[in-house]
Amino acid sequence: MLSPSDSKQQFFARNMRYSDVDMVVQNEAMAYEHPWTKRIFIDCLRAGYQCWVLANKQKIVAHGVMSVAIGECHLLTLCVHPEFQRYGYGRKIFNLLLDRAYKLDASECFLEVRAGNGAAITLYKSMGFAVIGERKNYYPGKESREDALIMSRSLPIP
Ligand SMILES: CC(C)(COP(=O)(O)OP(=O)(O)OC[C@H]1O[C@@H](n2cnc3c(N)ncnc32)[C@H](O)[C@@H]1OP(=O)(O)O)[C@@H](O)C(=O)NCCC(=O)NCCS
């Protein structure tokens, strides 16, 4: 259980480890209606994707996963523990992933986001991402399927 005073603590970026995955999955299940499974995170670690967390010794407050290849990067997941949202951690870890990808020669970033995910869309737009397309009925939903917006921006972010 996290307490409000935790928000005053400092969290540092580091690579995600296999031993983090249980806590990452717990955080994701609290933050997302459609969380990734442990298996998906393990596959991402094995694939050598950029898997990062913001953490201290006790807890992980944010995680993000990005694939980088042939001059492009794709944000695969980004998540902040619900009790730590709106403290800048989402922006911080996404900027870090973009910086890593740029250093690995990516010059364009792509992501997909649920059309109803206003918080994430606002964050991405504030970081210079623009909608470049949509996929109708792409995501499973509680009652009906949900459209995906495809967003992109060039790197680096000035
Ligand atoms: C989307 C998410 C990662 C944002 O993380 P966060 O740490 O809360 O975001 P930040 O504090 O870095 O916010 C940066 C900016 O994003 C926008 N933003 C973030 N949350 C918002 C919300 N709930 N409503 C509106 N704008 C929001 C704001 O512009 C904010 O800047 P401000 O606080 O100065 O107004 C977080 O809400 C989350 O984990 N959601 C569940 C998982 C998810 O949807 N991931 C994205 C999948 S594509």
PDBQT file of the ligand as one rigid body, heavy atoms in Angstrom, charges set to zero:
ROOT
HETATM    1  C1  LIG A 201      -1.327   8.238 -19.217  1.00  0.00    +0.000 C 
HETATM    2  C2  LIG A 201      -0.433   8.190 -17.983  1.00  0.00    +0.000 C 
HETATM    3  C3  LIG A 201       0.796   7.342 -18.292  1.00  0.00    +0.000 C 
HETATM    4  C4  LIG A 201       0.028   9.612 -17.635  1.00  0.00    +0.000 C 
HETATM    5  O1  LIG A 201       0.956   9.537 -16.563  1.00  0.00    +0.000 OA
HETATM    6  P1  LIG A 201       1.078  10.696 -15.468  1.00  0.00    +0.000 P 
HETATM    7  O2  LIG A 201       2.310  10.459 -14.691  1.00  0.00    +0.000 OA
HETATM    8  O3  LIG A 201      -0.181  10.812 -14.706  1.00  0.00    +0.000 OA
HETATM    9  O4  LIG A 201       1.233  11.960 -16.396  1.00  0.00    +0.000 OA
HETATM   10  P2  LIG A 201       2.088  13.283 -16.087  1.00  0.00    +0.000 P 
HETATM   11  O5  LIG A 201       1.933  13.657 -14.650  1.00  0.00    +0.000 OA
HETATM   12  O6  LIG A 201       3.467  13.094 -16.606  1.00  0.00    +0.000 OA
HETATM   13  O7  LIG A 201       1.266  14.324 -16.948  1.00  0.00    +0.000 OA
HETATM   14  C5  LIG A 201       1.828  14.992 -18.045  1.00  0.00    +0.000 C 
HETATM   15  C6  LIG A 201       0.698  15.696 -18.784  1.00  0.00    +0.000 C 
HETATM   16  O8  LIG A 201      -0.202  14.751 -19.369  1.00  0.00    +0.000 OA
HETATM   17  C7  LIG A 201      -1.534  15.258 -19.322  1.00  0.00    +0.000 C 
HETATM   18  N1  LIG A 201      -2.344  14.415 -18.431  1.00  0.00    +0.000 N 
HETATM   19  C8  LIG A 201      -1.920  13.394 -17.651  1.00  0.00    +0.000 A 
HETATM   20  N2  LIG A 201      -2.973  12.835 -17.013  1.00  0.00    +0.000 NA
HETATM   21  C9  LIG A 201      -4.071  13.512 -17.399  1.00  0.00    +0.000 A 
HETATM   22  C10 LIG A 201      -5.452  13.400 -17.093  1.00  0.00    +0.000 A 
HETATM   23  N3  LIG A 201      -5.917  12.468 -16.236  1.00  0.00    +0.000 N 
HETATM   24  N4  LIG A 201      -6.311  14.256 -17.687  1.00  0.00    +0.000 NA
HETATM   25  C11 LIG A 201      -5.861  15.195 -18.546  1.00  0.00    +0.000 A 
HETATM   26  N5  LIG A 201      -4.553  15.370 -18.873  1.00  0.00    +0.000 NA
HETATM   27  C12 LIG A 201      -3.676  14.526 -18.307  1.00  0.00    +0.000 A 
HETATM   28  C13 LIG A 201      -1.418  16.674 -18.775  1.00  0.00    +0.000 C 
HETATM   29  O9  LIG A 201      -1.171  17.530 -19.881  1.00  0.00    +0.000 OA
HETATM   30  C14 LIG A 201      -0.185  16.552 -17.910  1.00  0.00    +0.000 C 
HETATM   31  O10 LIG A 201       0.445  17.777 -17.689  1.00  0.00    +0.000 OA
HETATM   32  P3  LIG A 201      -0.017  18.652 -16.404  1.00  0.00    +0.000 P 
HETATM   33  O11 LIG A 201      -0.065  17.725 -15.217  1.00  0.00    +0.000 OA
HETATM   34  O12 LIG A 201       1.064  19.685 -16.316  1.00  0.00    +0.000 OA
HETATM   35  O13 LIG A 201      -1.372  19.187 -16.753  1.00  0.00    +0.000 OA
HETATM   36  C15 LIG A 201      -1.207   7.628 -16.740  1.00  0.00    +0.000 C 
HETATM   37  O14 LIG A 201      -2.440   8.314 -16.640  1.00  0.00    +0.000 OA
HETATM   38  C16 LIG A 201      -1.468   6.143 -16.797  1.00  0.00    +0.000 C 
HETATM   39  O15 LIG A 201      -0.616   5.345 -16.428  1.00  0.00    +0.000 OA
HETATM   40  N6  LIG A 201      -2.680   5.780 -17.237  1.00  0.00    +0.000 N 
HETATM   41  C17 LIG A 201      -3.068   4.356 -17.302  1.00  0.00    +0.000 C 
HETATM   42  C18 LIG A 201      -2.274   3.610 -18.342  1.00  0.00    +0.000 C 
HETATM   43  C19 LIG A 201      -2.392   4.249 -19.706  1.00  0.00    +0.000 C 
HETATM   44  O16 LIG A 201      -3.462   4.655 -20.140  1.00  0.00    +0.000 OA
HETATM   45  N7  LIG A 201      -1.250   4.303 -20.428  1.00  0.00    +0.000 N 
HETATM   46  C20 LIG A 201      -1.184   4.821 -21.779  1.00  0.00    +0.000 C 
HETATM   47  C21 LIG A 201      -1.442   3.743 -22.762  1.00  0.00    +0.000 C 
HETATM   48  S1  LIG A 201      -1.257   4.283 -24.448  1.00  0.00    +0.000 SA
ENDROOT
TORSDOF 0
